[in-house]
């Protein structure tokens, strides 16, 4: 099993729908992150969490919300999906900050039509 | 405002030659830099990193160089192999902030 598992792998949804992307990890890491990847823009941080009770906005949090249900689970929600949220979404975990690098999931490709 | 920039969207190199990927940053507070490699349908994987107290870090075929005065870092791959074909992301952090800022990525293609 993968250390960081994202579900679903692919999703097509309609404008205005609510959708949740899920991430679970077996690394035992406290820190978890959600990024989105867009062509020409690289990876941009949406939200991050340093423990279950700590949630922080990243650079592009508008239109998104998150839930840290447990140390191992971090979900990203789009309350009302819009087409410009079409992107590749990655969940990542880290141990004691960035010095050791992140472990990424395989990504969720989301298309909003 | 893109704080970490990879100005070359793509690079093509012949197998066995050197690949040089470049990255520039604007925030002088960044003090830790990383390179990630990404294959299609997979998440990025950590490749190599460097602290701002160093100007070079080497790991096998991969070497990262940091020029703080120019706010520039580069990744050298020698010799390049077909399995190196991937997208490479440069990332930077301020230690203590514990979150990475990524560049746009460079797609490296190694030709036989």
Contacts between the chains, C-beta under 8 A, distances in Angstrom:
chain1	res1	chain2	res2	distance
A	4	B	43	7.3
A	31	B	98	6.7
A	33	B	99	6.9
A	35	B	102	7.5
A	40	B	9	7.3
A	40	B	104	5.8
A	41	B	104	6.1
A	42	B	4	7.7
A	42	B	6	7.5
A	42	B	89	6.3
A	42	B	102	4.5
A	42	B	103	5.3
A	42	B	104	4.1
A	42	B	105	5.3
A	43	B	44	7.4
A	43	B	89	6.5
A	43	B	91	7.9
A	43	B	102	4.0
A	43	B	105	8.0
A	44	B	102	7.4
A	45	B	99	6.0
A	45	B	100	7.6
A	45	B	101	7.6
A	48	B	99	5.7
A	50	B	98	7.2
A	58	B	99	7.3
A	90	B	43	5.6
A	90	B	44	7.3
A	92	B	43	7.5
A	94	B	98	7.4
A	97	B	93	8.0
A	97	B	95	7.1
A	97	B	96	7.8
A	97	B	98	3.9
A	98	B	32	6.2
A	98	B	34	7.1
A	98	B	91	8.0
A	98	B	93	4.4
A	98	B	95	7.5
A	98	B	98	5.8
A	98	B	99	7.1
A	98	B	100	5.5
A	99	B	32	6.6
A	99	B	49	7.6
A	99	B	95	7.2
A	101	B	34	5.9
A	101	B	36	7.8
A	101	B	46	3.4
A	101	B	49	6.6
A	102	B	36	8.0
A	102	B	44	7.7
A	102	B	46	6.8
A	102	B	100	6.7
A	103	B	46	7.8
A	104	B	43	3.1
A	104	B	44	5.0
A	104	B	45	7.1
A	105	B	43	5.2
A	106	B	41	6.9
A	106	B	42	5.6
A	106	B	43	5.1
A	107	B	41	7.7
A	107	B	42	7.6
A	107	B	43	5.6
